[in-house]
Amino acid sequence: MITDALWAQVRLGVAAGLGIGAVAAIIRVSGSELLIPTIVLLFGQDIKTAGSLSLLVSLPTMLMAFARYSQDGSFVVLGTNRRFALVMVAGSIAGAVLGGLLLLGVFADLVLIPVLAVVLLDSAARLARHD
């Protein structure tokens, strides 16, 4: 039997997903920078679970964005910046592998949450100063 608390959590999850998806689409990101804190703060999950869920939830968002940007020619700029794009892809893959290895059982949530907060605040400050 589905309880009222579970229905409330489902409604909250759908509302959060719609909001995060809309913001992610507007600013052309996967939404993880919003999704992870939402999963931790609203649903009480640990940060490692939130990161894993974020990857799972972000995949459809990224696929939709890829399809949309392919149609409107947004990827043309990658051809003119091919070397930069390849270096970023290589760095991203290496960082994901290293980060995954380091995070699995090495760092406690008490360390990861403040680090995530600092990264998000730094990103917000840089974005606010960006022309």
C-alpha positions in Angstrom: 0.0 0.0 0.0 1.3 3.5 -0.9 1.3 5.8 2.0 0.5 9.5 2.1 4.1 10.3 2.9 5.3 8.3 -0.2 2.8 10.2 -2.4 4.0 13.5 -1.0 7.6 12.5 -1.8 6.6 11.5 -5.3 4.8 14.9 -5.9 7.9 16.7 -4.5 10.2 14.7 -6.7 8.1 15.5 -9.8 8.0 19.2 -9.0 11.7 19.3 -8.3 12.5 17.4 -11.5 10.3 19.8 -13.6 12.0 22.8 -12.0 15.5 21.4 -12.3 14.8 20.3 -15.9 13.5 23.7 -16.9 16.5 25.5 -15.4 18.9 23.0 -16.9 17.4 23.5 -20.3 17.5 27.3 -20.1 21.1 27.5 -19.0 22.2 24.4 -21.1 23.6 22.2 -18.4 22.8 18.7 -17.2 21.2 19.9 -14.0 23.5 18.0 -11.6 24.6 21.1 -9.9 20.9 21.5 -8.8 20.0 17.9 -8.6 22.6 16.7 -6.1 21.8 19.3 -3.4 18.0 18.6 -4.0 18.4 14.9 -3.4 20.5 15.5 -0.3 18.5 18.3 1.2 14.9 17.4 0.2 15.1 13.6 0.3 17.8 13.0 2.9 20.0 10.8 0.8 23.8 10.6 1.3 25.9 12.5 -1.2 27.2 9.4 -2.9 23.7 8.1 -3.5 22.8 11.6 -4.7 25.7 11.6 -7.2 24.7 8.2 -8.6 21.1 9.2 -8.9 22.1 12.5 -10.6 24.0 10.6 -13.2 21.1 8.3 -13.9 18.6 11.2 -14.0 20.8 13.4 -16.1 21.3 11.0 -18.9 17.8 11.5 -20.5 18.3 15.3 -20.0 21.6 15.2 -21.8 20.2 13.0 -24.6 17.4 15.5 -25.2 19.8 18.4 -25.1 22.1 16.6 -27.6 19.1 16.1 -30.0 17.9 19.7 -29.6 21.4 21.2 -30.1 22.1 19.0 -33.0 19.0 20.3 -34.8 19.8 24.0 -34.3 23.4 23.8 -35.2 24.8 24.5 -31.8 27.6 21.9 -32.2 29.1 23.7 -35.2 31.3 25.7 -32.8 33.0 22.4 -31.7 34.5 22.0 -35.2 36.3 25.4 -34.9 37.5 24.5 -31.4 38.2 20.8 -32.0 41.5 20.6 -30.0 40.0 22.4 -27.0 36.9 20.1 -27.1 39.1 17.0 -27.3 41.3 18.1 -24.4 38.2 18.9 -22.3 36.7 15.5 -23.1 39.9 13.7 -22.2 40.1 15.7 -18.9 36.5 15.0 -18.1 36.9 11.2 -18.6 40.1 11.1 -16.6 38.5 13.3 -13.8 35.4 11.1 -13.7 37.5 7.9 -13.4 39.8 9.4 -10.7 36.9 11.0 -8.9 34.9 7.8 -8.9 37.9 5.8 -7.6 38.6 8.4 -4.9 35.0 8.8 -3.7 34.1 5.2 -3.4 34.7 4.6 0.3 37.6 7.1 0.7 35.9 10.4 1.6 33.1 10.7 4.1 29.9 12.7 3.4 31.1 15.2 6.1 34.0 16.1 3.7 32.1 15.8 0.4 29.1 18.0 1.2 31.2 21.1 2.2 33.4 20.6 -0.9 30.3 20.4 -3.1 29.0 23.6 -1.5 32.3 25.4 -2.1 32.4 24.3 -5.8 28.8 25.4 -6.3 29.4 28.8 -4.7 32.5 29.3 -6.7 30.7 28.4 -9.9 27.8 30.7 -9.1 30.3 33.6 -8.4 32.2 33.0 -11.6 28.9 32.8 -13.6 27.7 36.1 -12.0 30.9 37.8 -13.1 30.9 36.3 -16.6 30.0 38.7 -19.5 
